[in-house]
Amino acid sequence: MSEADAIHETIILGSGPAGLTAAIYAARGRCCPILIRGSQPGGQLTTTTVIENFPGFPEGIDGPTLMEEMEKQARRFGTRFVEGEVTKVELGSRPFRIWVGDEIYSCLTLIICTGASPKMLGLPNEWELYGRGVSVCATCDAFFYKDKDVVVVGGGDTAVEEATFLARFARKVTVVHRRNTLRASPVLQKRALQNKHITFRWNTVVTAILGDKESGVQGVRLRDLISGEEKELSCDGVFVAIGHTSNTGLFREQLEIIDEGHGEGYIVTRNGTETSIPGVFAAGDVQDPYFRQAITAAGTGCMAAMQAERYIESLNEEKEGAE
């Protein structure tokens, strides 16, 4: 019987810190989960140069290296990896069915760790400079900009929170916003507007990020939307804070999804990582619009694997009781 023909106890979608942690716990707790790696094996951390806030690495660790070590650990305990991207899921009945290309995989429990993707500016070199001065996470990277000048792009809660956090480290934070007022909550606005380290460029957009892979970010080119005038502003870092998109397209008609407000598009979880369908769990950034940290993703991956194991035990008890 092939992998695709079997009914597996647990299938995990995604190979970032949530998925790999879920795999480690599921493999140690039960027999050989299947992990489908997805379109970006290792998740967002594979584009991060140095992680300094993941416990256990006092000197920091490269994102790709951390993901490689977590994958080795999952493989050591018996996780089986499937290359490819899921194109369709059916969660209306058990076993759940997962399509990867022409193959169909079936399972009793499903752990969704498909993550979230940052919204970017659409500039030609922003991904080339990602991790080299371009960032989407102040909590992750603010320490690298101690006594330096940074730009934050955006005007909502996320942008204002990022700017306020960066102001603890940076010499100067410039918030670039396309409107003439912030969209952030009044409390956050007041905090940022009163911070002497934060300045604002209203009615302005970033049209170019200056720099290259070797030198990193050197500055930005700004365009005033009213006058049309363009100017260059020197800076050491650019933090894009215009939101994230949760990778939930496959599940929108089947699982409960947050439909408005902060967290729109993210999977709703209760009692840890339970979704609206018993036996389906969600962990990491796909259900977390607030923290989006490697360590919190890993923590929810652990929770999801443990809850999946308990769910399988309950199925076995029901089966034994019916015999």
Contacts in CASP RR format, 6 or more apart in sequence:
PFRMAT RR
TARGET T0000
AUTHOR 0000-0000-0000
METHOD contacts of the structure
MODEL  1
MSEADAIHETIILGSGPAGLTAAIYAARGRCCPILIRGSQPGGQLTTTTV
IENFPGFPEGIDGPTLMEEMEKQARRFGTRFVEGEVTKVELGSRPFRIWV
GDEIYSCLTLIICTGASPKMLGLPNEWELYGRGVSVCATCDAFFYKDKDV
VVVGGGDTAVEEATFLARFARKVTVVHRRNTLRASPVLQKRALQNKHITF
RWNTVVTAILGDKESGVQGVRLRDLISGEEKELSCDGVFVAIGHTSNTGL
FREQLEIIDEGHGEGYIVTRNGTETSIPGVFAAGDVQDPYFRQAITAAGT
GCMAAMQAERYIESLNEEKEGAE
3 34 0 8 1.000
3 80 0 8 1.000
3 82 0 8 1.000
3 103 0 8 1.000
3 105 0 8 1.000
4 103 0 8 1.000
4 104 0 8 1.000
4 105 0 8 1.000
6 106 0 8 1.000
7 95 0 8 1.000
7 106 0 8 1.000
7 107 0 8 1.000
7 108 0 8 1.000
8 33 0 8 1.000
8 34 0 8 1.000
8 105 0 8 1.000
8 106 0 8 1.000
8 107 0 8 1.000
8 108 0 8 1.000
9 30 0 8 1.000
9 31 0 8 1.000
9 33 0 8 1.000
9 107 0 8 1.000
9 108 0 8 1.000
9 109 0 8 1.000
9 312 0 8 1.000
10 26 0 8 1.000
10 30 0 8 1.000
10 33 0 8 1.000
10 34 0 8 1.000
10 107 0 8 1.000
10 108 0 8 1.000
10 109 0 8 1.000
10 110 0 8 1.000
10 111 0 8 1.000
10 305 0 8 1.000
10 308 0 8 1.000
10 309 0 8 1.000
10 312 0 8 1.000
11 33 0 8 1.000
11 34 0 8 1.000
11 35 0 8 1.000
11 36 0 8 1.000
11 96 0 8 1.000
11 98 0 8 1.000
11 105 0 8 1.000
11 107 0 8 1.000
11 109 0 8 1.000
11 110 0 8 1.000
11 111 0 8 1.000
12 19 0 8 1.000
12 22 0 8 1.000
12 23 0 8 1.000
12 26 0 8 1.000
12 33 0 8 1.000
12 34 0 8 1.000
12 35 0 8 1.000
12 36 0 8 1.000
12 110 0 8 1.000
12 111 0 8 1.000
12 113 0 8 1.000
13 19 0 8 1.000
13 36 0 8 1.000
13 38 0 8 1.000
13 86 0 8 1.000
13 98 0 8 1.000
13 110 0 8 1.000
13 111 0 8 1.000
13 112 0 8 1.000
13 113 0 8 1.000
13 114 0 8 1.000
14 35 0 8 1.000
14 36 0 8 1.000
14 37 0 8 1.000
14 38 0 8 1.000
14 42 0 8 1.000
14 43 0 8 1.000
14 113 0 8 1.000
14 114 0 8 1.000
14 115 0 8 1.000
15 35 0 8 1.000
15 37 0 8 1.000
15 38 0 8 1.000
15 41 0 8 1.000
15 42 0 8 1.000
15 43 0 8 1.000
15 67 0 8 1.000
15 71 0 8 1.000
15 81 0 8 1.000
15 113 0 8 1.000
16 42 0 8 1.000
16 43 0 8 1.000
16 44 0 8 1.000
16 45 0 8 1.000
16 67 0 8 1.000
16 70 0 8 1.000
16 113 0 8 1.000
16 115 0 8 1.000
16 297 0 8 1.000
17 45 0 8 1.000
17 66 0 8 1.000
17 67 0 8 1.000
17 70 0 8 1.000
17 284 0 8 1.000
17 294 0 8 1.000
17 295 0 8 1.000
17 297 0 8 1.000
17 298 0 8 1.000
17 301 0 8 1.000
18 113 0 8 1.000
18 115 0 8 1.000
18 283 0 8 1.000
18 284 0 8 1.000
18 285 0 8 1.000
18 286 0 8 1.000
18 297 0 8 1.000
18 298 0 8 1.000
18 299 0 8 1.000
18 300 0 8 1.000
18 301 0 8 1.000
18 304 0 8 1.000
19 35 0 8 1.000
19 111 0 8 1.000
19 113 0 8 1.000
19 283 0 8 1.000
19 284 0 8 1.000
19 301 0 8 1.000
20 35 0 8 1.000
20 42 0 8 1.000
20 67 0 8 1.000
20 70 0 8 1.000
20 71 0 8 1.000
20 73 0 8 1.000
20 74 0 8 1.000
20 298 0 8 1.000
21 70 0 8 1.000
21 283 0 8 1.000
21 297 0 8 1.000
21 298 0 8 1.000
21 299 0 8 1.000
21 301 0 8 1.000
21 302 0 8 1.000
21 305 0 8 1.000
22 33 0 8 1.000
22 111 0 8 1.000
22 113 0 8 1.000
22 283 0 8 1.000
22 301 0 8 1.000
22 302 0 8 1.000
22 304 0 8 1.000
22 305 0 8 1.000
22 308 0 8 1.000
23 33 0 8 1.000
23 35 0 8 1.000
23 74 0 8 1.000
23 77 0 8 1.000
23 79 0 8 1.000
23 305 0 8 1.000
24 70 0 8 1.000
24 73 0 8 1.000
24 74 0 8 1.000
24 77 0 8 1.000
24 79 0 8 1.000
24 305 0 8 1.000
25 301 0 8 1.000
25 302 0 8 1.000
25 305 0 8 1.000
25 306 0 8 1.000
25 309 0 8 1.000
26 33 0 8 1.000
26 79 0 8 1.000
26 111 0 8 1.000
26 305 0 8 1.000
26 308 0 8 1.000
26 309 0 8 1.000
27 33 0 8 1.000
27 74 0 8 1.000
27 77 0 8 1.000
27 78 0 8 1.000
27 79 0 8 1.000
28 77 0 8 1.000
29 305 0 8 1.000
29 309 0 8 1.000
30 309 0 8 1.000
30 312 0 8 1.000
32 78 0 8 1.000
32 79 0 8 1.000
32 80 0 8 1.000
33 79 0 8 1.000
33 80 0 8 1.000
33 305 0 8 1.000
34 79 0 8 1.000
34 80 0 8 1.000
34 81 0 8 1.000
34 82 0 8 1.000
34 105 0 8 1.000
34 107 0 8 1.000
35 74 0 8 1.000
35 79 0 8 1.000
35 80 0 8 1.000
35 81 0 8 1.000
35 82 0 8 1.000
36 82 0 8 1.000
36 84 0 8 1.000
36 85 0 8 1.000
36 86 0 8 1.000
36 98 0 8 1.000
36 100 0 8 1.000
36 105 0 8 1.000
37 81 0 8 1.000
37 82 0 8 1.000
37 83 0 8 1.000
37 84 0 8 1.000
38 84 0 8 1.000
38 85 0 8 1.000
38 86 0 8 1.000
38 114 0 8 1.000
39 84 0 8 1.000
39 85 0 8 1.000
40 46 0 8 1.000
41 67 0 8 1.000
42 64 0 8 1.000
42 67 0 8 1.000
42 71 0 8 1.000
43 67 0 8 1.000
43 115 0 8 1.000
44 115 0 8 1.000
44 117 0 8 1.000
44 118 0 8 1.000
44 285 0 8 1.000
45 51 0 8 1.000
45 63 0 8 1.000
45 64 0 8 1.000
45 66 0 8 1.000
45 67 0 8 1.000
45 294 0 8 1.000
46 63 0 8 1.000
46 64 0 8 1.000
46 67 0 8 1.000
47 127 0 8 1.000
47 130 0 8 1.000
47 131 0 8 1.000
48 62 0 8 1.000
48 63 0 8 1.000
48 131 0 8 1.000
48 140 0 8 1.000
49 62 0 8 1.000
49 63 0 8 1.000
49 131 0 8 1.000
49 132 0 8 1.000
50 60 0 8 1.000
50 61 0 8 1.000
50 62 0 8 1.000
50 63 0 8 1.000
50 144 0 8 1.000
51 57 0 8 1.000
51 60 0 8 1.000
51 61 0 8 1.000
51 62 0 8 1.000
51 63 0 8 1.000
51 66 0 8 1.000
51 140 0 8 1.000
51 294 0 8 1.000
52 60 0 8 1.000
52 143 0 8 1.000
53 139 0 8 1.000
53 140 0 8 1.000
53 293 0 8 1.000
53 295 0 8 1.000
54 60 0 8 1.000
54 61 0 8 1.000
54 66 0 8 1.000
54 294 0 8 1.000
54 295 0 8 1.000
55 295 0 8 1.000
57 66 0 8 1.000
66 294 0 8 1.000
71 81 0 8 1.000
75 81 0 8 1.000
82 100 0 8 1.000
82 105 0 8 1.000
84 100 0 8 1.000
84 101 0 8 1.000
85 100 0 8 1.000
85 101 0 8 1.000
86 98 0 8 1.000
86 99 0 8 1.000
86 100 0 8 1.000
86 250 0 8 1.000
87 99 0 8 1.000
87 100 0 8 1.000
87 101 0 8 1.000
87 250 0 8 1.000
88 98 0 8 1.000
88 99 0 8 1.000
88 250 0 8 1.000
89 96 0 8 1.000
89 97 0 8 1.000
89 98 0 8 1.000
89 99 0 8 1.000
89 110 0 8 1.000
89 250 0 8 1.000
89 251 0 8 1.000
89 254 0 8 1.000
90 96 0 8 1.000
90 97 0 8 1.000
90 254 0 8 1.000
91 110 0 8 1.000
91 251 0 8 1.000
91 254 0 8 1.000
91 255 0 8 1.000
91 277 0 8 1.000
91 280 0 8 1.000
92 254 0 8 1.000
92 277 0 8 1.000
94 108 0 8 1.000
94 279 0 8 1.000
95 106 0 8 1.000
95 107 0 8 1.000
95 108 0 8 1.000
96 106 0 8 1.000
96 107 0 8 1.000
96 108 0 8 1.000
96 109 0 8 1.000
96 110 0 8 1.000
96 279 0 8 1.000
96 280 0 8 1.000
97 104 0 8 1.000
97 105 0 8 1.000
97 106 0 8 1.000
98 104 0 8 1.000
98 105 0 8 1.000
98 106 0 8 1.000
98 107 0 8 1.000
98 110 0 8 1.000
99 105 0 8 1.000
108 279 0 8 1.000
108 311 0 8 1.000
108 312 0 8 1.000
108 315 0 8 1.000
109 279 0 8 1.000
109 280 0 8 1.000
109 281 0 8 1.000
109 308 0 8 1.000
109 311 0 8 1.000
109 312 0 8 1.000
110 279 0 8 1.000
110 280 0 8 1.000
110 281 0 8 1.000
111 273 0 8 1.000
111 281 0 8 1.000
111 282 0 8 1.000
111 283 0 8 1.000
111 301 0 8 1.000
111 304 0 8 1.000
111 305 0 8 1.000
111 308 0 8 1.000
112 251 0 8 1.000
112 267 0 8 1.000
112 275 0 8 1.000
112 280 0 8 1.000
112 281 0 8 1.000
112 282 0 8 1.000
112 283 0 8 1.000
112 286 0 8 1.000
112 287 0 8 1.000
113 282 0 8 1.000
113 283 0 8 1.000
113 284 0 8 1.000
113 286 0 8 1.000
113 297 0 8 1.000
113 301 0 8 1.000
113 304 0 8 1.000
114 247 0 8 1.000
114 248 0 8 1.000
114 250 0 8 1.000
114 286 0 8 1.000
115 246 0 8 1.000
115 247 0 8 1.000
115 284 0 8 1.000
115 285 0 8 1.000
115 286 0 8 1.000
115 297 0 8 1.000
116 244 0 8 1.000
116 245 0 8 1.000
116 246 0 8 1.000
116 247 0 8 1.000
116 266 0 8 1.000
116 285 0 8 1.000
116 286 0 8 1.000
116 289 0 8 1.000
116 292 0 8 1.000
117 244 0 8 1.000
117 245 0 8 1.000
117 247 0 8 1.000
118 136 0 8 1.000
118 240 0 8 1.000
118 243 0 8 1.000
118 244 0 8 1.000
118 245 0 8 1.000
119 240 0 8 1.000
119 242 0 8 1.000
119 243 0 8 1.000
119 244 0 8 1.000
119 245 0 8 1.000
120 126 0 8 1.000
120 127 0 8 1.000
120 136 0 8 1.000
120 240 0 8 1.000
120 242 0 8 1.000
121 153 0 8 1.000
121 206 0 8 1.000
121 209 0 8 1.000
121 240 0 8 1.000
121 242 0 8 1.000
123 206 0 8 1.000
123 207 0 8 1.000
123 208 0 8 1.000
123 209 0 8 1.000
125 209 0 8 1.000
125 211 0 8 1.000
125 212 0 8 1.000
126 134 0 8 1.000
126 209 0 8 1.000
126 240 0 8 1.000
127 134 0 8 1.000
128 212 0 8 1.000
128 213 0 8 1.000
129 209 0 8 1.000
129 211 0 8 1.000
129 212 0 8 1.000
129 213 0 8 1.000
129 216 0 8 1.000
129 217 0 8 1.000
129 238 0 8 1.000
131 141 0 8 1.000
132 213 0 8 1.000
132 216 0 8 1.000
132 217 0 8 1.000
133 216 0 8 1.000
133 217 0 8 1.000
133 236 0 8 1.000
133 237 0 8 1.000
133 238 0 8 1.000
134 209 0 8 1.000
134 217 0 8 1.000
134 237 0 8 1.000
134 238 0 8 1.000
134 240 0 8 1.000
135 141 0 8 1.000
135 237 0 8 1.000
135 238 0 8 1.000
135 239 0 8 1.000
135 240 0 8 1.000
136 239 0 8 1.000
136 240 0 8 1.000
136 241 0 8 1.000
136 244 0 8 1.000
137 239 0 8 1.000
137 292 0 8 1.000
138 152 0 8 1.000
138 161 0 8 1.000
138 162 0 8 1.000
138 163 0 8 1.000
138 165 0 8 1.000
138 166 0 8 1.000
138 239 0 8 1.000
138 241 0 8 1.000
139 165 0 8 1.000
139 293 0 8 1.000
140 293 0 8 1.000
141 239 0 8 1.000
142 165 0 8 1.000
142 166 0 8 1.000
142 168 0 8 1.000
142 169 0 8 1.000
142 170 0 8 1.000
143 169 0 8 1.000
145 166 0 8 1.000
145 169 0 8 1.000
145 170 0 8 1.000
145 236 0 8 1.000
145 237 0 8 1.000
146 169 0 8 1.000
146 170 0 8 1.000
147 169 0 8 1.000
147 170 0 8 1.000
147 171 0 8 1.000
148 170 0 8 1.000
148 171 0 8 1.000
148 235 0 8 1.000
148 236 0 8 1.000
148 237 0 8 1.000
149 170 0 8 1.000
149 171 0 8 1.000
149 172 0 8 1.000
149 173 0 8 1.000
149 174 0 8 1.000
149 234 0 8 1.000
149 235 0 8 1.000
149 236 0 8 1.000
149 237 0 8 1.000
150 166 0 8 1.000
150 170 0 8 1.000
150 172 0 8 1.000
150 173 0 8 1.000
150 174 0 8 1.000
150 235 0 8 1.000
150 236 0 8 1.000
150 237 0 8 1.000
150 238 0 8 1.000
150 239 0 8 1.000
151 173 0 8 1.000
151 174 0 8 1.000
151 175 0 8 1.000
151 176 0 8 1.000
151 206 0 8 1.000
151 219 0 8 1.000
151 220 0 8 1.000
151 233 0 8 1.000
151 235 0 8 1.000
151 237 0 8 1.000
151 238 0 8 1.000
151 239 0 8 1.000
152 159 0 8 1.000
152 162 0 8 1.000
152 163 0 8 1.000
152 166 0 8 1.000
152 173 0 8 1.000
152 174 0 8 1.000
152 175 0 8 1.000
152 176 0 8 1.000
152 239 0 8 1.000
152 241 0 8 1.000
153 159 0 8 1.000
153 175 0 8 1.000
153 176 0 8 1.000
153 177 0 8 1.000
153 206 0 8 1.000
153 238 0 8 1.000
153 239 0 8 1.000
153 240 0 8 1.000
153 241 0 8 1.000
153 242 0 8 1.000
154 175 0 8 1.000
154 176 0 8 1.000
154 177 0 8 1.000
154 178 0 8 1.000
154 241 0 8 1.000
154 242 0 8 1.000
155 175 0 8 1.000
155 177 0 8 1.000
155 179 0 8 1.000
155 182 0 8 1.000
155 183 0 8 1.000
155 184 0 8 1.000
155 241 0 8 1.000
156 182 0 8 1.000
156 183 0 8 1.000
156 184 0 8 1.000
156 241 0 8 1.000
157 183 0 8 1.000
157 184 0 8 1.000
157 185 0 8 1.000
157 188 0 8 1.000
157 262 0 8 1.000
158 241 0 8 1.000
158 242 0 8 1.000
158 243 0 8 1.000
159 175 0 8 1.000
159 177 0 8 1.000
159 184 0 8 1.000
159 241 0 8 1.000
159 242 0 8 1.000
160 175 0 8 1.000
160 182 0 8 1.000
160 184 0 8 1.000
160 188 0 8 1.000
160 189 0 8 1.000
160 191 0 8 1.000
160 192 0 8 1.000
161 184 0 8 1.000
161 188 0 8 1.000
162 239 0 8 1.000
162 241 0 8 1.000
163 173 0 8 1.000
163 175 0 8 1.000
163 192 0 8 1.000
163 195 0 8 1.000
163 198 0 8 1.000
163 239 0 8 1.000
163 241 0 8 1.000
164 188 0 8 1.000
164 191 0 8 1.000
164 192 0 8 1.000
164 195 0 8 1.000
164 198 0 8 1.000
166 173 0 8 1.000
166 239 0 8 1.000
167 173 0 8 1.000
167 195 0 8 1.000
167 197 0 8 1.000
167 198 0 8 1.000
170 197 0 8 1.000
171 197 0 8 1.000
172 197 0 8 1.000
172 199 0 8 1.000
173 195 0 8 1.000
173 197 0 8 1.000
173 198 0 8 1.000
173 199 0 8 1.000
174 198 0 8 1.000
174 199 0 8 1.000
174 200 0 8 1.000
174 201 0 8 1.000
174 233 0 8 1.000
174 235 0 8 1.000
175 192 0 8 1.000
175 198 0 8 1.000
175 199 0 8 1.000
175 200 0 8 1.000
175 201 0 8 1.000
176 201 0 8 1.000
176 204 0 8 1.000
176 205 0 8 1.000
176 206 0 8 1.000
176 220 0 8 1.000
176 222 0 8 1.000
177 200 0 8 1.000
177 201 0 8 1.000
177 202 0 8 1.000
177 203 0 8 1.000
177 204 0 8 1.000
178 203 0 8 1.000
178 204 0 8 1.000
178 205 0 8 1.000
178 225 0 8 1.000
179 202 0 8 1.000
179 203 0 8 1.000
180 202 0 8 1.000
180 203 0 8 1.000
181 202 0 8 1.000
182 189 0 8 1.000
182 192 0 8 1.000
184 192 0 8 1.000
192 198 0 8 1.000
193 200 0 8 1.000
201 222 0 8 1.000
203 224 0 8 1.000
203 225 0 8 1.000
203 226 0 8 1.000
204 222 0 8 1.000
204 223 0 8 1.000
204 224 0 8 1.000
204 225 0 8 1.000
205 222 0 8 1.000
205 223 0 8 1.000
205 225 0 8 1.000
206 220 0 8 1.000
206 221 0 8 1.000
206 222 0 8 1.000
206 238 0 8 1.000
207 221 0 8 1.000
207 222 0 8 1.000
207 223 0 8 1.000
207 230 0 8 1.000
208 220 0 8 1.000
208 221 0 8 1.000
209 217 0 8 1.000
209 219 0 8 1.000
209 220 0 8 1.000
209 221 0 8 1.000
209 238 0 8 1.000
210 217 0 8 1.000
210 218 0 8 1.000
210 219 0 8 1.000
210 220 0 8 1.000
210 221 0 8 1.000
210 232 0 8 1.000
211 217 0 8 1.000
211 218 0 8 1.000
211 219 0 8 1.000
217 235 0 8 1.000
217 236 0 8 1.000
217 237 0 8 1.000
217 238 0 8 1.000
218 234 0 8 1.000
218 235 0 8 1.000
219 232 0 8 1.000
219 233 0 8 1.000
219 234 0 8 1.000
219 235 0 8 1.000
219 236 0 8 1.000
219 237 0 8 1.000
219 238 0 8 1.000
220 232 0 8 1.000
220 233 0 8 1.000
220 235 0 8 1.000
220 238 0 8 1.000
221 230 0 8 1.000
221 231 0 8 1.000
221 232 0 8 1.000
221 233 0 8 1.000
222 230 0 8 1.000
222 231 0 8 1.000
222 232 0 8 1.000
222 233 0 8 1.000
223 229 0 8 1.000
223 230 0 8 1.000
224 230 0 8 1.000
224 231 0 8 1.000
244 285 0 8 1.000
244 289 0 8 1.000
244 292 0 8 1.000
245 265 0 8 1.000
246 263 0 8 1.000
246 265 0 8 1.000
246 266 0 8 1.000
246 267 0 8 1.000
246 285 0 8 1.000
246 286 0 8 1.000
246 287 0 8 1.000
246 289 0 8 1.000
247 286 0 8 1.000
248 255 0 8 1.000
248 257 0 8 1.000
248 265 0 8 1.000
248 266 0 8 1.000
248 267 0 8 1.000
248 286 0 8 1.000
251 257 0 8 1.000
251 267 0 8 1.000
252 265 0 8 1.000
254 277 0 8 1.000
255 267 0 8 1.000
255 268 0 8 1.000
255 275 0 8 1.000
255 276 0 8 1.000
255 277 0 8 1.000
255 280 0 8 1.000
255 282 0 8 1.000
256 267 0 8 1.000
256 268 0 8 1.000
256 275 0 8 1.000
256 276 0 8 1.000
257 265 0 8 1.000
257 266 0 8 1.000
257 267 0 8 1.000
257 268 0 8 1.000
258 264 0 8 1.000
258 265 0 8 1.000
258 266 0 8 1.000
258 267 0 8 1.000
258 268 0 8 1.000
258 289 0 8 1.000
259 265 0 8 1.000
262 289 0 8 1.000
263 289 0 8 1.000
266 286 0 8 1.000
266 287 0 8 1.000
266 288 0 8 1.000
266 289 0 8 1.000
267 275 0 8 1.000
267 282 0 8 1.000
267 286 0 8 1.000
267 287 0 8 1.000
268 275 0 8 1.000
268 276 0 8 1.000
268 287 0 8 1.000
269 275 0 8 1.000
269 281 0 8 1.000
269 282 0 8 1.000
269 287 0 8 1.000
271 307 0 8 1.000
272 300 0 8 1.000
272 303 0 8 1.000
272 307 0 8 1.000
273 281 0 8 1.000
273 282 0 8 1.000
273 283 0 8 1.000
273 287 0 8 1.000
273 300 0 8 1.000
273 301 0 8 1.000
273 303 0 8 1.000
273 304 0 8 1.000
273 307 0 8 1.000
274 281 0 8 1.000
274 307 0 8 1.000
275 281 0 8 1.000
275 282 0 8 1.000
278 311 0 8 1.000
279 308 0 8 1.000
279 311 0 8 1.000
281 304 0 8 1.000
281 307 0 8 1.000
281 308 0 8 1.000
282 304 0 8 1.000
283 297 0 8 1.000
283 299 0 8 1.000
283 300 0 8 1.000
283 301 0 8 1.000
283 303 0 8 1.000
283 304 0 8 1.000
284 296 0 8 1.000
284 297 0 8 1.000
284 300 0 8 1.000
284 301 0 8 1.000
285 292 0 8 1.000
285 297 0 8 1.000
287 300 0 8 1.000
288 296 0 8 1.000
288 297 0 8 1.000
288 300 0 8 1.000
END
